[in-house]
Amino acid sequence: MNANNSNKRDTIDKLRQEILHMQGFKPGGTGTTKMPGLEVIEQAFPNAIFPLGAVHEFICEGQEGSAASGGFIGGLLGLLMQETGACLWISTSRKLFPPALESFGAAPHRVIFADVDKEKDLLWATEEALKCEGLSAVITELRDITFAQSRRLQLAVEKSRVTSFIMRKDPARLSSTTSVARWKILPAPSVNEAGLPGVGFPHWQVELLKVRNGYPGCWEVTWSAGKFETQQKRSGALTIPLDGQRKTG
């Protein structure tokens, strides 16, 4: 390889890292937030870092899917807010019981709930909230979002570095978006503690349907003793179709 080709490769690698940084994929090391218990899932993202300051969308199938997504997001919020910070939860018909967030490590008194009357007001409120650098995250429950609308949210988070979680409640209308990841969280049978009766800890099937520049996959995750536990990854052959999107089969 001559010097000219080497310089071109270095330039391309540098541009790729700059683009990933703008999309929320930071390099490993200091200044990054790890997600304890989700290390296996983090390997699906570029640089093995959970992308913050980016837009994530969650596909919610029915009330069970919404509840499972809400619980999983609650665990993420607990890690994002830590000792300080606050987040905003926006919806038109919220069914979340705020004190339940405390079970997932998120302090309910630091979650601001905004209930709007019309669906069209959700995205406006979300975009304005994502411009507030003092927030750790913004969660939005809505039915659908277009590519152009998601692009506006992406531009907002690129400036503020606030993380956006979009809960889409109409799986029949899945348009393309600028989100870095598309998740689907489904409830799974809980596992009881050995010798103890009753209901076990929250247990989910966590699937990454789409990951920008990453590797989709499916895992079993439990929330136990105040943290995530990724127990296993479902088998699936990694394939790369013509559009370049890696998928598991």
N, C-alpha and C positions, 0 to 999 in steps of 0.2 A: 504494500500500500504506500503510495507516494505521499509527500507532505500535503499536497493540494487536497487529496481525498480525505486525509486525516483531519484537516481543518474544516472541511465541509461536514464531516461526521460530528465533530465537536460542536459546530454551530447548530446543527440540527438537534443534538442532545440538549444543548442549552435552551433552545427555543421550546423544546418539548417540556422541560422542567418548568420553564416560566409559565407555559400554558396550564400545566397541571396545578401550579401554585395558585393561579387565578381562579381555577375551578374548585379550589378547596383542598387539593391534595398536596400537603406540605411534606418536605423531606423529613426523615426520621431524625431524632436527636432532641435537643432542648427546644422548649417553646411549643411542643406538640402535646395533645391530650390523648392519652391511651384510654381504651375502654376495657377495664379489668373484666376478665371472663369472656370477652369477645375476641380474644387474640386470633383464634382460628378464622373467624369471619373477617377480621381486619386484613388477613392475607389476600382476600379477594380484591382489595383496593390497591391502586398504584402506591408504591412506597410502603405498603402494609400499614397505612395510617387511615383511620376513620376520617372522612372528609368533613371538616367543619367550615363554616362560612360558605355553605353551599345549599342547594335545594334537594331535598329527599322527598320522594312521593311514596305513599303507602296505599296499596290497593285493598280496600276494605270490602269483604264479601259478607253482607248481612250484618246483623247485630253482633254475632259471634266474632266476625272478623274485625269489626270496629272496636269491640272490647279488648280483643287480643292485641290489636295495634296500639290502643291507648295504654295498655299495661306495659308493652315493650318500650314505647316512647317515654312513659313515665320513668322507667329505669334509666334511659338515656339522659333525661332531664336531670335526674339526681346526680349523674356524673358531670354534666355540663355546668350546673349551677354551683356545685360544691358548697363552699362556705358562704359565697356571695353570689350576687346576680339574681336576675328575675327573668321570667318569660311571659309571653302573652298567648292565650288560647282563644281563638276566634271561631265562632260557629253561629248557625241560625237555629239549631235545635239540639243543643248540648244535652247529652245524657250522662256525661261523666260525673261521678260523685267525688268532688274535690278532696275530701279527707282520705279517699282511697289512694291518692298519689303518695301519701306518706309511707305506705307499704312498700313503695318502690324507690324510696330514698329521696323523693322530691318534696320539698317543704311546700305545703298548699298555700301558706300565707305569702309566698313569693311567686305565685302563679296568678296572673291577672286574667280574668275571664271577660271577654267582650262578646256579647250576644247581639248580633245584628238582625234586622227584620227581613232583609232581602238578600237573595243569593248574589246579586250583582254587586252588593256592597262588600262582600267578603274579600274579593281580590284587592279592591281599593284600600281597605283597612289593613290587609296583609302587607301590601307594598309600602304603605306609610310606616307600619310598625317595623318592617325590615330595615328602614333607614335610621332607626334609633340604635346607636352603637352601645347604649347601656343595657340592652337586652341580651340574654344568652341564647334565646331561641324564640321562634314564633311558630305555633302550631295552628293549622287552619283546616277545618272540616268543611269540605265542599263536594259538590256532585261532579263537576267537570272543570277542566282547564285546557285552554288552547296553547299551541306552541308559542304564539305571540305573547300571551299573558304570562306564560312561564318565563319567557325571555326577560320581561320587565322585572320579575322577581329576581332572576339571576343577576341582572345588572345592579339591583339594590344590594344584594348580599356581597357582591364583589367589592363594594365600597365600604359597607359597614362591618363585614365579617360576621354577621349574625346568621345562625343556622336556621334554615326553614324546613319544617316538616309539614307536608301536604297530605292530608288524609282524603283520598278520593273514594266517594261512596257510590259511584255508578260504574262498576266494572264493565258494563256492556258498552261504555263509550270511552275507550282508551286511546286518546290521541297522543301523538309524539310530543315530548316536552324537552326542556333543557336540563332536567334534573340529572344529578350525577349518579343516582341510584333509584331503582324502582323495587320496592319491597312488597312482600305479601306475608302477613303474619296470621297464622291460623292457630286456634286452640288445640292442644294435644292432651291426652290423658295424663293427669298428674301422677307423680310417683310418691307413694306414702313413705314416711320414714320407717325404718325397720322396727316392727313390733308396735307401731303406733296406729290407732284407728283414725278415721275421718278423712278429710280432704287434704291432699298433699300440696306442695308448693306450685305456684303458677308455672305452667309448662307450655311451650309453643313450638310450632313448626315455623321456622324462620327461613324464608326463601328470598334470595336476591334474584329477581327476574331479569334485571338489566343493570350493568355497571359500566360506566364510561371508562374505557381503557382498562377494564378489570375482568374478573372471572365470576360469572353468576354461579350460584350454588344453593344448596339447601341443608339446613342444620336443625338439630333439636336443641332448644335452649330452655333452661330452667332459671327462675329467679328464686334464690335460696340464700338465707342468712345475709340479706342485704347486698347481694351481688349476682351477676349473671354467671351461669355455668353452661358452657357449650359442651354437650355430651357426645355428640357424634355428627358426622357429616354423611349424608346420604350419597351412595355411590352414583356415578354418572360420568360417562365419557365426555371429555372436553372436545368440542368441535368448533371450528372457525368457519362459518359460512361465507358466502361471497361478499356480504356487506361488511365483513371484518369484525362483527360483533361476536365475542366469544360466548358460547352457550354450553350448558351441560345437557347431555342427552340421556 
